[in-house]
Amino acid sequence: MRAKAVFTLLCRVLLIALCGFAVWRSIRIAIADWLASAGTIDGFERAARFAPDNAELLAREAMYRNGNGDLSPAVDQDLRRAARLNPLDSAVLMTLGLREEFRGNSTKAEGYLVRAAEIDHQFKPAWTLANYYYRANQPDKGWPMIRRMLSLEPLTFDPAPVFELCWNQTTDAHRILSLIPKRGHRPIQYLEFLIKTRRTDAALDVFPEALVAADPADSSDIGTLTGFTDFLAGADRMPEAVTVWNRLVERGILHSGRLDPAKGISIADPDFKFTALPRTFGWRMAEIPGVFASWSSGSLRFEISGDEPQSFQVLSVFAPVLASRPYHLVWKSDGSSLNSPQDPGFRFQIVQQRTLQQTGEGATQCPPLLSPGKPVCDFIAPAPVELGHSGPGSITRVRIDLGYTRAQGTTRVSGTLQLFNARLELAR
């Protein structure tokens, strides 16, 4: 009985000692962390005296010295010791690998970086190893790391540097496309990158995948896809711009009508069924003081206060047309609610641009909008400028503007102007 009591007492003493040791060790580690938080060599050295076997503190000090250009063997020794104390610290392994690469020890460098990527499947180890293979002129070894990075959660890092690394290693757009996951946000991100870097053909290749992957509720996705039509038109790729526009309409991403220039359908919304759409082939409205526009029951209404400028342009649309072919612009309007029902100041103008950046080239002035009868504006579409798309049936573009210029000696117009339709017709 007495022996049992002694044993119990010894157990209690041992437990108290262990608890005391744990508390003492926790206090030392806390003090070491506080000293290291200064981020100075002195702070790290003082911290090491409190916790000499703390792998994290040892690694932090060694990497701090490395970051400040210390290439001494002492730093390597501390890094290797930290790696032994914590073999799962990928940051230490990456630092060792890059130091060995700097010294020209490629075998050791690759070994450390491969090990880091094996134990840590996050972005940085794969990125570091892929860049090492790029610098070592071994791109084939880097592709698996690139595939791994692009398969990570798409919103955790900016993939643009990864895409740029791909293009630095090869110009084979199809090989790069094969690395892009088919679902998730990545196809959209890749399309955005290609637009920004003006790689038109590669962007056209990824567009179908981006369209499938797009989230209709994500304004960023929608902005990238609809902006692609602007990009194609700006690159003088009008046939492709029309195709992309139609695909977006079919998917419900663009609220507009389809286009078919070969069949004479060159204005996407000739009857004003949809609201203004400031994209490539949508009606664009200008904000003019004293002029208020609204869509109402398939017509476009302009409420004019009488305080408008003497001259202004209020409406514009780009239209894809067949090159060098004759066209009629026809429209239906009503100015009966204006103070001057047949005011001759309203006119359409056809601007035959050769590029979207040029304005006023080959402009055709149309008859007054409010001319009696059925007014028509005749013009011939310009010759094509798209490389690789010249010849019969080639698609080029015109810009149709609706403006107003008050004639001298007349009063300012006021009231309501309605425009029911404006369409292009191929002249037979």
URDAKA-V990785 format. One line per field, one symbol per residue. ss: DSSP state (H for helix, E for strand, L for the rest). psi: psi as a letter, one per 40 degrees, with the letter a starting at -180 (. if undefined). A space follows every 10 residues. Layout:
BEGIN
ss = ???
psi = ???
END
This chain:
BEGIN
ss = LHHHHHHHHH HHHHHHHHHH HHHHHHHHHH HHHHHHLLLL HHHHHHHHHH LLLLHHHHHH HHHHHHHLLL LLHHHHHHHH HHHHHLLLLH HHHHHHHHHH HHLLLHHHHH HHHHHHHHHL LLHHHHHHHH HHHHHLLLHH HHHHHHHHHH LLLLLLLLLH HHHHHHHHHL LLHHHHHHHL LLLLLHHHHH HHHHHHLLLH HHHHHHHHHH HHHLLLLLHH HHHHHHHHHH HHHHLLLHHH HHHHHHHHHH HLLLLLLLLE HHHLELLLLL LLLLLLLLLL LLLEELLELL EEEEEELLEE EEEELLLLLL EEEEEEEEEE EELLLEEEEE EEEEEEEELL LLLLLEEEEE ELLLLLLLLL LLLEEEEELL LLLLLEEEEE LLLLLLLLLL LLLLEEEEEE EEEEELLLLL LLLLEEEEEE EEEEEELL
psi = dddddddddd dddddddddd dddddddddd ddddddedfi dddddddddd gdehdddddd dddddddeeh eidddddddd dddddgeegd dddddddddd ddeegddddd ddddddddeh fadddddddd dddddeffdd ddddddddde eiheeeihed dddddddddi egdddddeeh idiaeddddd ddddddefgd dddddedddd ddeiheehdd ddddddeddd ddddefgddd dddddddddd eedhgaiiig ddeegehdgd efdiiigfad eihhhihhhe hhiihhffih hhhhdeeiid hihdiiihhh ihheiiihhi ihihedeidg dfhedhiihh hgididdhie hfhhhiiidf iiagiihiih iiiiehhefi iheihaiihh ihihhhihei iiiiahhhhd ihiihhh.
END
